[in-house]
Amino acid sequence: MTVTTAMAPPSARDPKRTFAARAPLAACSLLAACALLLTAAPRLGAQGEQPPSGREADVRAGAARLLAPLPETLASLGEGAVIVYAVPAPEALHVFLATPQGRVARESRVKREELDALASGFRGLLFDPAKDPRAAGKRLYDLLIRPLEPELAQAGAKTLALSLDGPLRLVPVAALWDGEKWLAERYAVSYVTEATFDKLRRDPPAGPPRAAAFGVSKALGGFSAAPGVADELSSAVKTPGSPEGALEGEIYLDGDFTRKALSDGLASGAQAVHVATHYKTERGNGGDISLLLGDGSYLSLKSFWTDPGFSLKNVDLLTLSFDAFGAAEAVRGPEESFLSESLQKAGASAVLSAVFPVSDRSAPALMREFYRRRYVEGKSKAQALQEAQLAVMASSPAASGGAGSEGAAPAPPAGSPASGSPAGDGDEAQGAAAWTGKGFSHPFHWAPYILVGNWK
């Protein structure tokens, strides 16, 4: 791997049913950081091979689109937050970093096809709890994060706000391995899109928000029962029967989860919305993902941005507790970003979902830890997710309310990106060692969830 650097001086479940020191920047520093990121690509060739001129223009254009809203919002990133923007080119991975202390542009020399295979193989290893993903995770860490380590340390980085392109888009970066620790043990992680920065200006809910939780736990529509759903919903919403829930609100389970109930729940002003169900995908007509409702009917996810009756304008956090982003990849391909951006443009400040199917036993434990830290302890969404991941990582099935051992990976739903060999394709899967960790320590149990949007 060859790294080229441009620096600027300081200034600135059944898988068919899955989850899914304060240093604000001055306006002039923000503009300088944006200027560097918009002009860094031409300088990348100063000590190494110059990328094709057409790709340079693509990199600059992508940085321009991403960073145009930043001058008004970077100052409110919060303590320890930094922006990492990565774009793969045919012969290299371009990585940009903006921190309060300065800004960096670097290049890791790797062929696009090699990066594609590495990312795909790594995701496959995460889906198989019998395989050890650390070697593949370290290779990705060395390309994406290690070149930035000095500046991340200098900035006191605590939260990485990532914009990843191409094959990296659906990689759970929290599961990268630095040789000693998982990235989740060092940083909170969030993903950003062009729709994110407007959401960063949104004020957080005044006091604990009201919640609405929807789910299907019984066998329905050809899908197996998912008994963990009831526990999952009760971790989010407090009811007379489940006082341990984090928020006041309503639960709509099985037959109560209808099209009208979902519309009414959104119209009631619920700011935390949790949906735990099965899905089906359709590749025709631009692709679609439909949610199974408790009465056996389906609702297209497009309804959230096309039907006023399902507006997300009041929603601070939309949790899609199934493989929504992975399903989106299945219908649109690895370059897609339509789902997360569309849900944010429809009003959701942040979206939490999974990039591949996960265990019905460990997912409720993670959701319980996440909601408690976010809404009872008042942590940021990114920090709450990080702490929930660490809690599940250190737990066992018995301690998390499950029964039995870790178990094998469930088979993915037909049409999902993980269908076929659970370990994915390529040398990464075939050459992986066996996993010897205990409990829920494998990333299969804690890493599939990614947070997109306003991480605060």
FENRAVEN-V826438 format. One record per backbone hydrogen bond with DSSP energy under -1.0 kcal/mol. NH is the residue of the N-H (numbers start at 1). CO is the residue of the C=O. Records with the same first field share a line. If there is no record, write none. Layout:
BEGIN
NH->CO + CO
END
This chain:
BEGIN
4->107
6->105
8->103
17->14
20->321
30->26
31->27
32->28
33->29
34->30
35->31
36->32
37->33
38->34
39->35
40->36
44->41
46->43
56->52
57->53
58->54
59->55
60->56
61->57
62->58
63->59
64->60
65->61
66->62
67->63
68->64
70->67
73->70
74->70
76->73
77->74
81->78
82->159
83->98
84->161
85->96
86->163
87->94
89->92
93->108
94->87
95->106
96->85
97->104
98->83
99->102
104->97
105->6
106->95
107->4
108->93
109->2
112->90
115->111
116->112
117->113
118->114
119->115
120->116
121->117
122->118
123->119
124->120
125->121
126->122
127->123
131->128
132->433
137->133
138->134
139->135
140->136
141->137
142->138
143->139
144->140
145->141
146->141
148->145
149->146
152->148
153->149
154->150
155->151
157->152
158->80
159->80
160->188
161->82
162->190
163->84
165->86
168->165
169->166
171->168
173->171
175->172
176->173
178->181
183->176
184->174
185->182
186->183
187->183
188->158
190->160
191->451
192->162
196->193
200->196
202->199
207->205
211->248
212->272
213->250
214->274
215->252
216->276
223->220
226->217
229->226
232->228
233->229
234->230
235->231
237->233
238->247
239->242
245->242
246->235
247->236
250->211
252->213
254->215
256->253
257->254
258->256
262->258
263->259
264->260
265->261
266->262
267->263
268->264
269->266
270->265
271->210
272->210
273->317
274->212
275->319
276->214
280->290
282->288
287->284
288->282
290->280
291->299
292->278
293->297
294->257
296->293
299->291
301->289
303->300
304->301
305->302
306->302
307->303
310->307
311->308
312->346
315->312
316->271
317->271
318->350
319->273
320->352
321->275
322->19 + 320
324->322
325->354
327->323
328->324
329->325
330->326
331->327
332->328
333->329
336->333
341->337
342->338
343->339
344->340
345->341
346->342
347->344
348->343
349->315
351->452
352->318
353->450
354->19 + 322
355->448
363->359
366->362
367->363
368->364
369->365
370->366
371->367
372->368
373->369
374->370
375->371
376->372
377->372
379->373
382->455
384->380
385->381
386->382
387->383
388->384
389->385
390->386
391->387
392->388
393->389
394->390
395->392
400->396
401->398
402->397
416->413
419->416
424->421
430->426
431->427
435->130
440->395
441->438
445->442
447->443
450->353
452->351
453->191
454->349
END
